[in-house]
Amino acid sequence: MKNLLTIIVAALLFAACSDTEGGYNAFYNWKERNEVWFSQVLDSARLDIAVKGDASPWRIHHTLLKTATAVSDTNCVVMKKLGSTKSISGESPTYTDTVCIAYRGWLMERLDYVGGDDQLTNIKTVFSQTFFGDFDPETAGTIETTVSGLTEGFSTALQYMKSGEMWMIYMPSGMGYGAQENTYIPAYSTLQFFVWMHSWRRTGIPGDM
């Protein structure tokens, strides 16, 4: 198995310039804009599934959050299968299992000033990743983590993946970090992840699945 590697990428935008330049704020109405973006992704997935059925690469998976009383658009993840690096067989991990994955996470696309340029640029910030450049399963860094140790959205998605599969995953802020804010992820951010499951192992059973 590859050496485990975790790379937390400092969002270059945040380091390179202020959120405001000349009165411009790239994160204005951030909560509402992120909700609209997720709704658009969800609608696209529903339409494709309605037209193609099981042949659609899109999947929508709901979970009941601790504070939720019913299934809704705010407690689901949207997944689009991109392919697989191996012949798919076997099961998917459960909440208590351990996974070995490569991933890259983005914020919503937005207009902002970058690197001192006085022109607005359409950018999509990478806030965390285990590999640089294009994804290559032979060289990509991975991390090993318990499914239960991740956000609600991430852990939900992983429980529908099998070893070798690659998915693009979208989750509303309530399935991510919600109102919590840190250096790299503003509050109420919809999150997008590319995830490749290298392998996983069941708790109490030796060997990878």
Secondary structure, 3 states (H helix, E strand, C coil): CCCECCECCCCHHHHHCCCEECCEECCCCHHHHHHHHHHHHHHHHHHHHHHHHHHCCEEEEECCCCCCCCCCHHHEEEEEEEEECCCCCCCCCCCCCEEEEEEEEECCCEEECCCCCCCCEEECCEEEECCCCCCCCCCCCEEEEEHHHCCHHHHHHHCCCCCCEEEEEEECHHHCCCCCCCCCCCCCCCEEEEEEEEEEECCCCCCCC
